[in-house]
Amino acid sequence: MADIFLSYAREDKVRASQLAATLEAEGWTVWWDRQIPAGKTFDEVIEHYLEMAKCVVVLWSNASVFSEWVKNEASIAVERGVLVPVVIDRVKLPLEFRRRQTVELLGWKGDPTHEGFEALCDGISAITKGTTPRTKLVKPQLQSLTLNRRWLVGLASIVLVAVCIAAYLLLLRRPLQVAPLISGDVIYSGTANWRSPRAGPRAHTTKFDLYLYIDGVDVEARYTDSSGDTGTLQLKIKGNSIVGDIVSETEGGRCPWRGTLSKDGSKLDATYHCPDGERGELRLVRQ
């Protein structure tokens, strides 16, 4: 059972990761990364951790105030009496949560001595009944040992030689690893030029924002554009190429998607072609 269930919008994953790491450094256990075990559904996993956590920290942001998932999780936390709300953007909270005392972490960069973060820790401690005090454990000092200096120097030399030999053998066995062009959570923005039979013969241009969440060669992505369309992508990345499918939540349907990264990963050009005849070209720049 986790001490803290961290509720956030997918667009805020980078900031959620930073907060989770800092809370774990304080000694709490945090469930926040929504990985679904084999054989389980998203709803089942979320409900389990949400009901079992001692405290629910909700991150209110420009994205999460419109997220039905986040609002539902916050409502359940209110029913259980374990909600600790936190604002990370200057937003107007959903009506049912406006009268609650809310912690401010506007512009927070991970400083554990930040006034807002300390207030957050106090709120968590109050709900978890001091499950994990903020005071760090002090390592006991080793008793001083009287060692023969010559013996100690000899032992250190043997250890150093052994470490060097082991490192050399390890390098011989491991192939040279080439760092990927992009990794972790990455945002690209730019334009999408598209045509669709249902929209007539004229070409259309919209602003396009792409949020990538990369785990090795697997890429989970989410996009929004100024036409009001939103959707998800399931992709694979290999060198300069990214391929997979794009699924529009607004229009529905699955479309093959292929992208090419520039040599330094700063630019991403992509195309897609849908079964209903829609075609699009994307010109994006890393933010």
Beta strands, then each sheet from edge to edge (+ up, - down):
strand 1: 4-7
strand 2: 30-31
strand 3: 55-60
strand 4: 83-87
strand 5: 103-104
strand 6: 184-195
strand 7: 204-215
strand 8: 218-225
strand 9: 230-238
strand 10: 241-248
strand 11: 254-261
strand 12: 267-273
strand 13: 279-286
sheet 1: 2+ 1+ 3+ 4+ 5+
sheet 2: 6+ 7- 8+ 9- 10+ 11- 12+ 13- 6+
end
